[in-house]
Every structure is written in structure tokens, then in C-alpha cells.
Amino acid sequence: MLTTQQTDDYLARIGARREAPSLAALEVLMERQLTSVPFETVGLRRASCAPDLRQDALFAKIVRKRRGGYCFELNKLFEALLVALGYDARPCLARSADVPGQRDPINHRGLLVRVEGALVSADVGYGGPAPGGPLRLEATGPQEVGGERFEAVRLDEAWWRVDRFRAATGERLGVLELCVARVEDGDFAALNLACSLPGTEFRDQDMVNLRTADGHVSLTGRRLVIRSGATRHRLELGEAEVDEALRRFFGLSY
């Protein structure tokens, strides 16, 4: 568990404050996290080795050095923050579900929280179109989360699928599948190694994503995309411009 000082430092990193556990407070924590700490594989790609998942190493990277990470890092440290604040939080096995007709192998560390009698997905490590706040795992139809519409679809006794509805058309898009069966922290060590090997998308190119107040900014390779409301700008960067973009848009210095 994070110490009291580490908890305070983490909250300062994301611009949040201590509050009693609640759905509303969790929504604020997720929003602060997603707009302050980028999903990014830059450090992984440049280090050419698997990230260190020890809590102190993650704290030093994400809080002290003000960098980001990918799901095995971000969701683990955010879970530690939630536990330190009194939440009932635990990890879960998950997989991407954004390619129609394709079922990926398990490749993601999700995060579940039980709060106010509800089991919710509180994922801050997906790096894309995942809900920007807690999504209740209830088969009750679409939910409004962070200004967007999502739905939790029960697949069987253990698995749920998270769908997103495209704002302009209402089209249903798969995001991820997650399993509610209990797992241990150590179950993700081998997945972290596998996902950081050469030949994987996380290792082979820079991937960065950060939510903003009215959209998001992302970098894939040398393509920078800035979305603000309904406006979308796409820029192809030169090699020398990548590090400047990392500093300017994501607050990352490597």
C-alpha cells in the first residue's frame, strides 16, 4: 500500500484531493488521472525492456518523474492509490475488443472497484476510447460516462464486454472485454513481459494518449492527432519534432 506521504504526492501529481470513497469521488479521481498522466509506451520502447512493476519503481516513474505508462503500470499504481484512500479495488484480466469479429488473447490489466454497492470498471490504463469514469457492470442498458455513452454487456458468468456508442452516428463499437474472476497481482508479470517484447505494438512504436478538457491528444509513431470537441487536427511530424511534441502536449521529457 502507498504510504500517507506517497498518497498525498500522488494526489498532488493529478491535482486531486482526499475524499471519502464514493462513485462521485471516484469519477473525479479518474478524470484527474486521465487528464494528467498519459498512457504511453515511449519509455518502454526506448528502454528496450519490460517495465519494472514494483510499486516503488512505478511511483518513482509516474509520480516523481511525471511520466506515464501502459496498463500494467497505470492501473496497478492507480489501484494502490484507491486502496490507500479506502476503496475496495482489485485487478482483473482483460482483452482489447476493438476489432470486429476478432477475439484477442488476454493482453490488458483492468481495474475493478466495488463502491456504493456497485461493481464498476475504473480503468485508467487503456489509452484510448475506454470510459472516462466508472462504468457500472450492470446489464441495464447504456450509461452516460464522461459525456459519452457506453454499455456493459454480460457475456457469461465471468466476462463482460464494454461497448462505446459513436456520438455522431450512434454506431456501437467494442472497446474491451473484462473478467470479474479474482486474480492476483503476480498473474500479470508474464503478460507484462509478453506485451513488451519486440514485434508487439507497445514495443515497436511510440504510442501516447492523454485526455483533455474537451477531447484528447494522441501520438502514434509520428502522427499527432488533436481532437477538441468536433474538431480534429492531424499532423505528420518529422523525427526531430517528436520529442518537442512529447514535451508540449504530454509533459514528457525523455
C-alpha positions in Angstrom: 0.0 0.0 0.0 1.1 3.6 -0.6 2.3 5.5 2.5 0.4 8.6 3.6 3.1 10.8 2.0 3.1 8.8 -1.2 -0.7 9.1 -1.4 -0.5 12.9 -0.9 2.2 13.2 -3.5 0.1 11.1 -6.0 -2.9 13.3 -5.4 -0.8 16.4 -5.9 0.5 14.9 -9.2 -3.0 14.6 -10.6 -4.4 17.7 -8.9 -6.9 15.9 -6.7 -7.8 15.9 -3.0 -8.7 13.3 -0.4 -12.4 12.5 -0.2 -14.4 9.6 1.3 -14.9 6.8 -1.2 -18.0 7.3 -3.4 -18.9 7.0 -7.1 -18.7 10.7 -7.4 -15.3 10.9 -5.9 -14.0 8.0 -8.0 -15.3 9.8 -11.1 -13.2 12.9 -10.2 -10.1 10.8 -9.4 -10.4 9.1 -12.8 -10.9 12.4 -14.6 -7.9 13.9 -12.9 -5.7 10.8 -13.7 -6.7 10.6 -17.3 -6.0 14.3 -18.0 -2.7 14.3 -16.1 -1.0 11.0 -16.6 -0.6 9.9 -20.2 -0.9 6.3 -21.5 2.5 6.0 -23.2 4.9 3.4 -24.5 7.8 5.8 -25.2 9.7 4.7 -22.1 9.1 1.1 -22.9 10.3 1.4 -26.5 13.4 3.4 -25.6 14.4 1.2 -22.7 14.0 -1.9 -24.8 13.0 -4.0 -21.8 9.9 -4.8 -19.8 8.7 -2.1 -17.3 9.5 -2.6 -13.7 6.2 -3.3 -12.0 7.4 -3.0 -8.4 5.3 -0.3 -6.7 8.2 1.9 -5.7 9.5 1.8 -9.2 6.1 2.8 -10.6 5.7 5.6 -8.1 9.2 7.0 -9.0 8.4 6.9 -12.7 4.8 8.2 -12.7 4.7 10.5 -9.7 8.3 11.6 -9.1 9.5 11.8 -12.8 6.0 12.7 -14.0 5.9 10.2 -16.8 3.2 7.8 -17.9 3.0 4.1 -18.7 0.8 1.4 -20.1 -2.0 -0.7 -18.5 0.3 -2.9 -16.3 1.8 0.2 -14.8 -1.1 2.8 -14.7 -3.8 0.6 -13.4 -1.6 -1.0 -10.8 -0.5 2.3 -9.3 -4.0 3.8 -9.5 -5.3 0.7 -7.7 -2.7 1.3 -5.0 -3.9 4.9 -4.7 -7.6 3.8 -4.4 -6.8 1.2 -1.8 -4.9 3.9 0.2 -8.0 6.1 0.0 -10.2 3.3 1.4 -11.7 1.9 -1.8 -12.3 -1.9 -2.4 -10.2 -2.2 -5.6 -8.7 -5.1 -7.4 -7.2 -6.0 -10.8 -8.8 -8.1 -13.5 -7.8 -9.9 -16.7 -9.0 -8.1 -19.8 -8.5 -8.0 -23.6 -9.0 -5.5 -26.3 -12.2 -5.8 -28.3 -11.9 -3.1 -30.8 -11.6 -5.2 -34.0 -15.0 -6.6 -35.1 -15.0 -10.4 -35.4 -11.6 -10.8 -33.7 -11.1 -12.0 -30.1 -7.7 -11.1 -28.9 -5.8 -13.1 -26.3 -5.7 -11.6 -22.8 -3.5 -8.5 -23.2 -4.7 -6.0 -20.7 -4.7 -5.3 -16.9 -8.1 -3.9 -15.9 -9.3 -2.4 -12.6 -12.5 -3.2 -10.7 -13.9 -1.3 -7.8 -16.8 -2.1 -5.5 -18.3 1.2 -4.3 -21.8 2.1 -3.1 -22.9 -1.5 -3.6 -21.9 -1.5 -7.3 -19.1 -3.3 -9.1 -17.5 -0.8 -11.6 -14.7 -0.8 -14.1 -12.3 2.1 -13.2 -9.8 1.6 -16.0 -7.2 4.4 -16.4 -4.7 2.3 -18.5 -6.4 1.6 -21.8 -5.1 4.6 -23.6 -8.0 5.2 -26.0 -11.8 5.1 -26.1 -12.4 3.5 -22.7 -14.9 5.2 -20.3 -13.5 8.3 -18.7 -15.2 7.5 -15.4 -16.6 4.5 -13.5 -18.7 2.2 -15.6 -21.2 0.0 -13.6 -21.1 -3.7 -14.6 -24.8 -4.0 -14.8 -26.9 -5.2 -17.7 -29.2 -2.2 -17.6 -28.6 -0.6 -20.9 -26.4 2.4 -22.0 -24.8 4.6 -19.4 -23.6 8.2 -19.7 -19.9 8.3 -18.6 -17.7 11.4 -19.0 -20.1 12.9 -21.6 -20.1 9.7 -23.7 -22.4 6.7 -24.0 -21.2 3.2 -23.0 -22.8 -0.1 -22.2 -21.7 -3.1 -20.2 -22.8 -6.3 -21.9 -22.7 -9.5 -19.9 -21.2 -12.3 -22.0 -21.3 -15.1 -19.4 -20.8 -15.6 -15.6 -17.3 -14.2 -15.7 -16.9 -12.0 -18.7 -18.3 -8.6 -19.7 -17.8 -6.5 -22.8 -17.6 -2.7 -22.8 -19.1 -1.0 -25.8 -19.0 2.6 -26.8 -21.5 4.5 -29.0 -20.1 6.8 -31.6 -21.5 10.3 -30.8 -22.2 11.3 -34.4 -23.9 8.1 -35.6 -24.9 6.1 -32.6 -22.8 3.2 -34.0 -21.9 0.6 -31.4 -18.2 -0.1 -31.1 -16.4 -2.7 -29.0 -13.8 -1.4 -26.6 -12.6 -4.2 -24.3 -13.7 -7.4 -22.5 -13.0 -7.9 -18.9 -13.3 -10.9 -16.4 -14.6 -10.4 -12.9 -13.0 -13.5 -11.5 -10.4 -12.7 -8.8 -6.8 -12.8 -9.8 -3.5 -11.9 -8.1 -1.1 -9.1 -8.8 1.6 -11.6 -9.8 -0.6 -13.0 -12.6 0.3 -10.0 -14.7 4.1 -10.5 -14.6 4.2 -12.8 -17.6 1.7 -10.7 -19.6 3.9 -7.6 -18.9 6.9 -9.5 -20.4 5.0 -10.8 -23.4 3.5 -7.4 -24.2 6.9 -5.7 -24.1 8.7 -8.0 -26.5 9.9 -6.9 -30.0 7.1 -7.4 -32.5 4.4 -6.1 -30.3 2.7 -2.7 -30.9 3.8 -1.5 -27.5 7.5 -2.1 -28.1 7.7 -1.2 -31.8 6.3 2.3 -31.9 5.6 5.4 -29.7 2.0 5.4 -28.5 0.8 8.2 -26.3 -2.7 9.3 -25.4 -3.9 12.0 -23.0 -7.5 13.2 -22.4 -8.0 17.0 -22.4 -10.9 19.1 -21.1 -12.8 18.8 -24.4 -11.2 16.0 -26.2 -7.8 14.2 -26.4 -4.4 14.3 -28.0 -2.6 11.3 -29.2 0.7 10.3 -30.9 1.2 7.1 -32.8 4.6 6.9 -34.4 5.0 10.3 -35.8 1.3 11.1 -36.3 -0.1 13.6 -33.9 -3.9 13.9 -33.6 -5.6 16.7 -31.6 -9.3 16.4 -31.0 -11.1 19.4 -29.5 -14.9 19.0 -29.5 -15.9 18.1 -33.0 -12.7 19.5 -34.4 -9.9 17.1 -35.3 -6.4 18.0 -36.5 -3.8 15.5 -37.8 -0.2 16.3 -38.2 2.7 14.2 -39.5 5.8 15.1 -37.5 9.5 15.0 -38.5 11.8 12.9 -36.5 13.2 15.9 -34.7 9.7 17.2 -33.8 8.6 14.1 -31.8 10.4 15.0 -28.5 9.1 18.5 -28.7 5.6 17.2 -29.1 6.0 14.9 -26.2 7.0 17.8 -24.0 4.4 20.3 -25.3 1.3 18.1 -25.4 2.0 15.3 -22.9 4.5 16.9 -20.4 7.0 14.1 -21.1 10.8 14.6 -21.2 13.0 11.7 -22.3 
